[in-house]
Amino acid sequence: MNPYLRFPGLISKATAEAKGPVELQLYVNFPFCTSKCHFCCWTCWISAADLVHSQKLFQDYLSAIRRQIDAYLSPLSDSLTQEGVVIRDIFFGGGTPSVFDAPDLNDILSLLCKYFGRPVHGGSITIEVSPDTVDFEKLSMLRQGGFNRISIGIQSFNDTVLRKVGRKANSRMGIQAVAAARRAGFDNLNLDIIFGLPYESAESWEDTVEKTVDLGPDHISAYRYFAVPGTVGAHLVNQGKCEATTATELHRRYEWARTFFESKGYKEYLHTYFEKGGKRCTSDEAYFSLQRQWIGFGAGANSLFGQRRWISCANARAYIDNPTAGAVISLRGAEVLRRIFSLMLLGKGVDKRMFQKRLGISFEEACTTDDWLRDTVKRLKDKGNMRETKTWLRWLNYAKRGEWMCGLE
């Protein structure tokens, strides 16, 4: 049965079984940008012609998102708060949501809030932006429309590196975007940067880290570069046209940045996620730990609710034609189990109780069904990286986590 048609039943079952409100977080995917960055796998399947701005395609896509939201929720009451559902966080990501006009993004947010209400307990409503797609006027409209957290994709402050990896924005635009966001009233601001990018030296990376801190963000996401198959970056590495950064050097750059961030008052709470003043990315924190269930809208967005996982059609044009078409994904499949396990390692480790609650399978049983999962857990324990108890598979310390995540096994 179509997963969207089953959603009302899943909601009713979940609220009937819950002792309190059912907490959700929402994700809306916008798989469009102004350029095809060499490192990005999120839009690598989209043709260049469809990737950039096309007014008709964008309007068709927005219409499809509205239709998908209504297909989920119109059988239910006008406000899901009456059904015992509360929203903790909303995240507009991609791609680059900010290639769309602010009134259109605000309209989608208003539609979600019509059904779900506003996030409770000070929850965040995040929008991802690229510096070349925003100005003060646009950011002011987004802030007034209800977005209260902004994530700006800086990636590097080296213009040569940015140009070589296909970025349209430059460092000047990044600095201007931060200033405009602050003027517009965003007091919860994240900057994304990447370590290990092709063409970037250790000195260039350290300069990016220092300039990032100088801008005073509330949160910093310092991602490791992966040469993901299908991306331009991976092709260039495979062709020998640029060198991949070694695991040893990746780890050195990560440790340098972590030490520097901590010296400036930033605390690492997830791997490569640094907060100051308690302003964490609560949506990702809950996502990595399975603390909350989530519903995704838009092409390629996935959902995990009621021990069921499903995904929208990933092709944007096919999604526009039928936004309620989706595939149910087995929670016992190796791909899902490995993905969930890898995400949980970004935090404290695997909470076995939450793993079983969300997936409907015990962690021990999952390890018996997948050799890779079983062997990885054994290797992590044998190397002294993690300790297993009845309820947890937990990192012994975060230094071990950093080594593992950078490829130093």
Summary of the structure (lengths in Angstrom):
residues: 409
radius of gyration: 20.9
end to end distance: 43.0
largest distance: 58.3
contacts: 1355
relative contact order: 0.12
helix: 46%
strand: 19%
